[in-house]
Amino acid sequence: MRITVRLPDDLGENVKRRTDNVSAYVTDALTEKIEREERRRARRELLDMAGEGSVDPDIHEQNQQLRRAEDRSGDPSLE
């Protein structure tokens, strides 16, 4: 899919200095952002359920898998 976005000049120049493949760079950045948002959503759901006194085992397992994946990737959002 082709998407056109407008970036501040300094941000666009910074990206171009970092990579020869801007599309792949932006794809990676957007993928990481979406995954980070999904992890946060899953954590909020888990905390909300824990506050109610019950945690769905499937949600707990999903959270554990996300935590293991983050540990391997060194996700700075956990710090």
Number of C-alpha atoms within 10 A of each C-alpha: 2 5 4 5 5 6 9 7 8 9 10 12 11 10 14 13 10 10 11 10 10 14 11 11 15 12 11 12 11 12 12 13 12 12 12 16 12 13 18 15 12 17 18 12 17 19 14 13 15 13 10 9 8 11 15 12 9 9 15 17 11 16 18 12 12 18 16 12 12 16 12 9 9 11 13 8 9 9 5
